[in-house]
């Protein structure tokens, strides 16, 4: 976790402008681009016998691009990403359950910029679980520290719409799903638990 925080600080202070054209007169090509993201995940865990993207959590961190030309780039992010699942929130619910999974995550993505206002992306992410908790009927369960896998690999597809004349700001929407299992399912017909989430984030490009 200390290494993740250190890298996040380095990414935040090592900012140079890049691929995104922030001014109508800006025709130059820059090799690097960077920014910040903050928003939320709506997540669920497949295989836990619950349904629905009912668990909301933070998604925030730094973004950096290495640009090959005006259209194509590879980006990496250093994120705090909160995933998990929960029963549908209802005041009439008799039994309630919530799983909170806190990850330090590094997505590596290929991006296509159409040079107008759209940035499309797809790739993979590595996540490191650094804490978790399960709450059932208002009480936190005492679980084995190895109840969930520390490592997760996932895929990501998404898009960013740039807004404003200078295009410093953007709105990012993406879908993410586990490739590897994050734990054992109580259902013997399911091979394991997997994360699935939709992220909506505000972006700022420096």
Buried (B, 14 or more C-beta within 10 A) or exposed (E): EEEBEEBBEEBBEEBEBBBBBBEEEEEEEBEBBBBBBBBBBBBBBBBBEBEEBBBBBBBBBBBBBBBBEBEEBBBBBBBBBBBBBBBEEEEEEEEBBBBBBBBBBBBEBBBBBEEEBEBBBBBBBBBBBEEBBBBEEEEEEEEEEEEBBEEBEBBBEBBBBBBEEBBBBBBBEBEBEBEBBBBBBEEEEBEBBBBBBBBBBBBEBB
